[in-house]
């Protein structure tokens, strides 16, 4: 028998489960949590377990019930695929939030995660946040080992930790054969502010490896002084489209007045569609007051993709002084321009403009209708009757979006509608949204309302959602 | 590496994972949310979208929605792998399974790698079989299938980077031609592997591939829900000859999925055998 290992820190109870722990140990979790009123989160760490006994599952359910009674959260940490499969097959997975907790991992196991490109970034961030001499030494060992995947993330981790001490390692890695290692070194030199390397980084802008050229652009931007916009602007006239695109990227990251001038001038001269689209997207990221007018002018461009990029840029900036023009653009022949134009109108308070927006509804495609409904939820003083009328629409997304917009501006009206649709709507998307609104507003007896639905509900996502909330 | 990921909220996650599930059989569990964010953020940015909801509407209402659905499935089904991964089963195939089948009088042997991703697994099998001289003793057909048309195209091309070789022995590299940073699989290996596109969860896969003697299906069942796992394993059972061998990933099991196989502990690995 192995004694249950646990700790309580800052209101978090964490039990480190061993495969030999049995039902009595998990019962002990309940006893300990009951004794400690300060516990607000229970973590069950299964890092050491590649399997769990069925009795242990029963114990986990008991802990979940206790958590429900105490109204505290419970998380299963570091659950291996085998155990996830057992939880799935017993329909218990939905009861628990499942998370990684790297604090339980030995360093070598964390480094192995560098080989998983989807996880490597998160692990690297964790290691950088907890950086110490031990981690530093191990990372240097990895770099010496030469496995390019490990070397790449070792360098990135050291850079994230702002490790200036090993500057020579990063500089040396610029000569690596593997593109990913070279990119990592370039990025890190930018992060740690190594201005001495800047001239060398310019040589990588023309690299055939997109990762290298983008990394160089990002680092040059980080290391830039007053002279760099001008230097980069020369690349805007290069005959190679790829280099022009990288220069646009770098100038957008520098994001100063000079960079804006160069990019807006390039917009007037550039002929290639792909480059013009990129210029549009990047110009939209500048705060300069001229940006809105430039983007507005591009809404009449011949290129559909460019018009959409301009409209998207405007939607992120908000309509501002161009409100009346953007209202007209809702009816644009290109429905994605209409979509973004509608979205740019969030925050409008003028009743006449709101009526005008609503008037487009019957004349536009479904995606634009959805954007109109969405934006009405973000305007002030909208009469709910327009949105209420859409709750009977034949399109499930329209009903869902209308319900959402109602919830943003008319809580009680939305709740009544949500309760009705939760029980009657044929679309699970709408019912799922209704559950969310009920859970947000938590009216008296909401748990019984949700529980009552369990016997008739057929959609697995909604069942999981409700069960996860009420713990049945 | 440079792009910060766009966050997906709960409603968007459930809607998108349903789209993916209906079109691929792959079910993204809650703890794989990060994977969708990582893999799709660039695509959203390319399409000018800042939220996953807008992207979901694009998948539903754009004129090119069918094409975009293929792009989506390709982006989320890339399964990173490398040569000689989980080598125990590969060695057991070469030293036990194939010789046993030949001894039992089999003249023609079919090995199926599914999903094959970018081809490292089927080419590893081909290299090991060739090194063992087994292609001279029977007609061995290696079929490799993946749902992702882009990775199948890459596999057919047979071009790899150093990241695909993790701790492989030096002599293994003799099977590749090196050009700059690329390693090209030699034609003498390539010709033993036939690639195709298909979904292993659908019943039509059985007619696409036919009967096989050995199936490698590693590190993919974890992405299916229980129903998807059961359908897939049922397909495998129907496709396998007798004796039929099934190799799963080291962290995968048929426990609670199927009782139609017996588990064989082969020392360094686990192999499932079709029950008679």
Interface residues (C-beta under 8 A of the other chain):
Chain A: X50 X79 X80 X81 X82 X84 X85 X86 X88 X89 X93 X97 X98 X99 X100 X115 X116 X117 X118 X119 X121 X122 X147 X148 X149 X177 X178 X179 X180 X183 X184 X187 X211 X214 X215 X218 X281 X308 X309 X311 X312 X313 X316 X336 X339 X340 X365 X366 X367 X370 X397 X429 X432 X433 X436 X461 X465
Chain B: X1 X2 X10 X11 X14 X15 X18 X29 X30 X31 X34 X35 X38 X39 X48 X49 X50 X54 X57 X58 X60 X61 X62 X80 X161 X162 X163 X166 X181 X222 X225 X226 X229 X251 X252 X253 X255 X256 X257
